[in-house]
Amino acid sequence: MNVSGPMPIVAEAYLDRLVDTNTLPWIEHEVPLSGGTGTQAVKLLHADPATGAYAMLARYPKGLVIPRHKHLAPAHSWILQGAWRFEGSRLTATSGCYSYEELGAIHTMLIEEDTVAFHVIGGPLVFHVPDGGVREMWDWESTQIAWRQTLADVGLAPTAWRPAPRG
């Protein structure tokens, strides 16, 4: 796992905070692609233990298949750059598109171009194996634990950061 970008502020992203995404590092990991591997990256911006919601920026490489998963809460996504579509759909979401995934939505996502997106995920995602069984579940807490561990792996410690009070 690698961290890229300037690193003066690493936000502990679970309470009411202002996060400077320009200084927050990308947490990168290798993902399988057809014919090789690519790099997926995430910036966890907020995780709320009270509601289970979390927000993040994500970078996805062209050719990535995000496996079949079920939303146990709604998710909102804004595609800042790139393109994706849901398997079985003729519609492609491109730069500037907004995507709403309702409670109970089950799908596989196909990344058609290198993509950057902002997500607000309202609750857990359950990832399935091909026979329909459960492979793993991701929620605010597992995302935050992975975020903290990855920061520790590269020698960074999360620190609480709030802007100075105005006035």
C-alpha angles and dihedrals in degrees: 000000000000137000119214133189134036114323114200095121125040107178125214092224109203109086135049100303141150106232121198100216090191091067098033109102124239111242105216133194135172118255130189117259130177104281097008143340137301138190123261117189136191138191110197105213103174139357120187117201091190095060103018091235124134136183128210147161113232136190117204126189121232110267096029115140112205100208126242110292141165125227113225088188134019121282130203123202133182115196106219095179135357133020142274139170137192116253110263094024126110091204120095122200110219137180110317095020123129120216126199119195111192130218107284096020111152120193150127117241121218117201106215099179134015099287140197117193140172114223134190106191114192098203147330127345117210114207117207135210117228094267090056098258122131117268098177144327126231123199137153092283098048089045091051093046091051090047092052093045093050091050089050091048090060095042100259126126121207112243129193111246130183128172116253113268114263125236 
